[in-house]
Amino acid sequence: MVIYSLNTRNDDLEFDLENTKGAYEERLQLCQEQLELMSSSVKQQKSNNYLSDDLNKGNDSKALNVR
C-alpha cells in the first residue's frame, strides 16, 4: 500500500510538472511573438522617421533654392 501511494504521488507530481511546463512554454511562445511584433514595429517606426526626415530635408532645401 505504501508503494502504491508513493507511485500515485509521483504520477501526480509528474502530471503537475508537465502542466506547469506546458503553461510556461505557451507563455514563452506568446512573449516571443509579442517581441517579434514589437521589434518589427520599432523598425518600421525608425524607417518612417528616417524617411520623413529625408523628405523634410529635401523640402527645406527646395524651399531655400526657390527663394
Secondary structure, DSSP 8 states (H G I E B T S, - for coil): -HHHHHHHHHHHHHHHHHHHHHHHHHHHHHHHHHHHHHHHHHHHHHHHHHHHHHHHHHHHHHHHHH-
